[in-house]
């Protein structure tokens, strides 16, 4: 592909990403993979270059642009070399016309900026949400230890108990240690959240919103495969990924249960009032993961944020009914918005006086509202809110 053709490809992918954001369709990374699957002629350098253009344009535009061309023009505004590629060449974008308007630059839509400011996330911290994410791994203690695992590259030691950091783009999935389950790709913040759960061998632990099971695997390792670990979700597709991951990681104490939305307790009657720990890694806006999925800022609306907050309230109520006396409820969202973090947990505790909050003690982060916060700007992690309450 010529440089101009790469720009045109990025524009086409941005158009697809903008359309998907309006309809909650496929994420950008999946759209990019599908796009190049149909264009086998594009080499690895072409794919990397186009991907870089797409994500740079997404990060540059605050409000959702009306077109991919407008998004690319915003990126080209400060790059004369990129501007010259709008040359009308074969497979390239049409020349820039006087009627062309570039999308507005910014971190996020204005209403979201105000939500972040109200949640104590200043402008520098907002910009860090759109930085480049690190590549973090967790050594799986069911099969190895951080000081003993053999890897092709020596990773940076992280503050988590088994965390290692590598240069972004390192092909850890090709390593033997990854293939045999000795290491898992997991953000440092996610590792620390799992440590805050403090799951112990022999306990009954429910991972209520397990998704593809990244935290489930970490909990199983902490439990040394002893005790009952129930991994649940209402998303069949995501949950289906957990079984092969569990086999690779050597996890033997995790039971997978598919739940029905709004009727979660139907599949958990046998655990009601019995669990030592319930982790509610609740569905949320994903503001804390914008470094990996920056287009998520274009998907969120005030109405969707309200729906997510209502769902979080519901899941907290479900979790409370599962706990035994003195059991622990751990509430987590990968967001920095108080409306789906601190406010939700404070409201839960207000409505459930039998629960009392517990301090969260982690080597990074700081107390925030009724819980604890990790964020890219100060901690170099994805953004998380975590809070813990125990029942009397």
N, C-alpha and C positions, 0 to 999 in steps of 0.2 A: 504494500500500500504506500502511496505517496503521502507526504506530510499533510497535504490538503485533503486527501481521501480519509485520513485518520480523523481530521476535524469533522468532516461530514458524517462519518460513522458515529462520532461522539454526539453530534447533534441529533441523529436518528435515535440513539439510545436515550438521550435526554428526553426526547419526545415520548418515548415509551415509558420512561420513569415518571414523567409528569402525569401521563394518563393513568398509570397504575396508582399513583398517589391519590388521585381523585376517587378511585373506585376500590381502594384497599386491595389492589392486585399484587402481583409478584414484586418482591424487593429488587433493588437495582442489581445486586450481584447475580441473581438468578436470570434476570433479563439479559445481562451481559453474556452469561454462559450460553443461553439459548441463541443469542444473536450470532455468536461466533461458531456455534455448532452448525449453523446453516451456511457458514462462510469459511470453509476449511482452508481456503487459499491464504487466509490471514496468518502470518507467522507469530511466534511468541512475542517478538519485539512489537509488532503491530498491536497485539492484544493488550500488552502492558501499557503502551502509549495511549491507546484509546481509553482504557480503564482509568488511567491517571487524569486524562482530560475530563471524563465524565464526573469523577468524584471531586475534582478541583472546582468544576463549575457548580456542582451541588453545594459544596461548602461555601462558595462565594455568594450565592443568592439566598437572601433571607426569606422573602415571600415566595410562594410557589410561582415560577415564571409561566407566562402564557404559552411559551414554546421553547424547544431546545435551542433554536437559533438565538433567541433572546438571552438564554442562559450562557451560551458560548460567547456572545458579544460582551457580556459582563466580564467574563474571564479575560477576553482580549483587550479590554479597555486599558489595561496597564501593561500590555505585552505587544509591542509593535510587530514582533516576529509572528505572533499568532494572527494578528490582524491581516498581515500580508497573505496569509493562506486562504482568505476569502477571495479567491482569484477567478472563480468561474471555470476552473480547469476541469477536465474530465474526471468525474467522481468526486470533485471538490465542491465546496459551498459557493453559492452565488456571491458576486462582489457585494460589499456593504453599500446600501443605498441610503439616501438622505432620510427616507421614511423608516428605516430600521431603528428600533429602540431596544437598547440593552436592558436586561432585567436589573432591578435594584439590588445593590449589594447589601449584605447584612448577615447576622448570625441566624436569625429565625424570624418568623412572622411577628409583627409588632405586639399582638396580644400575648404571644408566648414570651416575648421579652419582658413584658410587664409581670407575667406570672413568675418568671425566674427572679426578677428583682424583688418581688414580694416574698419570695422564698429565701431571700438572703444570698442569691447568686449574682454577684456583681459582674460588670462587663468583662473584666479579665477572665473570670471563671467561666463566663459564657463562651468566650472565644476558645478556651481550652476544650470545651465540649466537642469542637469540630477539628481538633488536632489529629495527629496520626496515632493510632493505638499501638501499643507494644505487643509483642508475642510472648505471652507468659505460659508456663507449663507447671503442672503439679506432678511431683513424683508420687506414684501410687504405692503406698506402704504395704499393700497386700502382696506386692511383688518385688519391691526395691526400697532403698533409702536414698535420700538426696546425696549423702556423702559417699555412696558406693556405686550408684548407677553409672554404667559406662555409656558415654555419649560422644558423638563425633566432634561436638563443640562444647566447650566449657561455658555454661550459662552463668549469668549474674545471679548471685544469691539474693533472694527477696525476703522481706520481713515475715512472710508466711512460713509455716513450719516446713513445707516441702516445695517451695516455689523457686522456679528458675526463669530468668528472662533472656530472650535471644533477640537478635536483630530481626526486625519486621521482614517478612518474606522468606525466612529460614524454612526449609522444607522438612520440618520435623516429622510430617506424616510418612516420609520415606525412610525414617530411621528404624532400625530393628527394635529399639527400645519402645517406640510408639506402637509398632505392629504387634509386639508381644504384650502390650498393656502396662509396661513399666512407667510410662509417662502419659499424661492427658493434657491437652491444650485447655487452659482455664485461666481467665483473667485474674490478676492478683486480688482485685476487690472481691471477686466471687469466692476465691479461696479463703479470704479473711472472713467473709460472711459465714461460710461453712464452719470455720473455727469458732465463731460466735455461737453457733448452734450447740456446740459442746456435746454432741452425741457420744454416748459411751457404750462399750460392749454390754450386751444383755438387755438393753432398753428396747422399748417399743417406740419406734419413730415413724411418723407419717410425713412424707414429702407430698403435700397436698396439691401442688402445682408443679409437677416434676418436669414437664416438657420432655425434651430429649434426654434428660437425666444427668446433666453435668454435675449438679450438686448432689444428686443421689449417689453417684459413684464416690464422691468425696466423703459423704456420710458413711457409706459402707466401709470405706477404709478406716475411718475414725472408730467405727464399731468393731473392727477386726473380724468382720463377717459373723459376729455373734449378736443375737437378738433378732427382733422382727423389724424389718424396714419395708414399709409399704410406699411404693411410688405411684402416684395417681395423677391423672390429668383428664380433661374432657376432649383433648385434641388427639384423635387416634393416630394421625400421621406422625406427629412429633413423638408420641409415646412409643410408636413402633420402632424407633431408632434405639431405644434403651436396651432391648434384649441383646442385640449383637454387641453393643458397647459393654454390657455387663459381663458377657462371656469373655471378651478380650481382656477386661480388667480383672478377671478372677473373682467377681462378686457372686456370692452364693446365697446371701440372706435377703435379697431384694425381691419383693413380690410386686408385680405390676398389675394395677387395676385401672380400667377405663371407667370414667365417671360420666354421668348424664348431667348436663348443665341445669342448675336449679334443683337437682335431685341428687346431689353428691352423697348424701348420707345413706341413700339406698344401698350403695355398694360398700358402706363402711359401718354397718350396724354392729358387726362383731367387735369393732374397735371402740365404739362409743363409750366414753368415760374410762378408757383403759390406757390411752397413750401417755407415755412419759414426755414426749416432745412432738409438737406439730410445727413443721416449717411451712409458712405461707409465703412462698416466693411469687407474689401475686402478679397477674397480668397488669401491665401498666403502659404508660406512654413510651417508655424506653428512652427518655431524654438522656439518661446516663450512658447510653450506648451509641450516641450520635457519632462518636469517633469511628465506629464500624458501620453504622447505617445512617449516614447523614440525611438521607432523603426522608427519614421518619419525621422530621420537622414539618414536612409538607403534608403529611398524612393526618396529623393531629388537628382536631377542631375543639372548640369549647364543649360542644355537645358530646363528643366522644370522650373527652376528659371527665365529664359528669358521669357517663356510663361506666367508665373504668372505676371511678370512685365508689359508685354504688356496688359494683361487683366486688371490690375490695372489702367493703363493709360486710357483704354477704359471706365472703370466704372467711373472714375473721370470726363471724358467728358460727360457721360450720366447724372451724378449728376448735373453738372454745368447747363445743359439745363433745369433742373427741378426747379431751384431756382428763386424766385422773386428777384427784386432789394433789396439789403441789407440782403438777405438771407444768411444762414450759411451752409457751407459745412464742415463736420467733417469726416476726413479720418483716418481710423484705420487699422492696421495690427497686428496680434499676432506674430510678428517677430522682431528680433533685427538686421536684415540685412538691410543696407542702400539701397541696390538695390531695395528693395520692401517696403521702408518706406520713409526715409528722401529724398532720391534722386527722388522718384516718385513725391512727393508733391512739391519739389522745381521745377521740370520740369513742373508740371501743372501750377504753379503760373507764371513761365517764359512765358509759351505759352498763358496764359490767364491774361493779364494785368489788366482786370477789377476786378480781385480778389486780395485782400490784406490779408496777414496772420494776425492772431490774436494770442495773447499770451494764453497759456494754464496754468491755475492755479489750481494745485492739491496739496493735503497735502503730497503726496509722489512723487518720481520721480524727473526728472531734464530736463532742456531744452536740446534738441539734434537736431543739424542741423536746419531744418525749422519747427521743432515741439517739441515733448516732449516724453520722454521714461520712461517706468516702467520696472523693471527687477527683477528676483528672488534674485540675489546676494545682492542688496542693499535695495530692497523694500519688499521682501517676497511675491511677486505677480508673476503671469505669466508674460512673456515678452510682452510688447505692445509698439507700436509707435502710437502716436495720434497727429494730426495737424488740425488746424481750419483756414478756410479762409472765408471772407465775400465778397459778390458781390456788386459792386457799381451800 
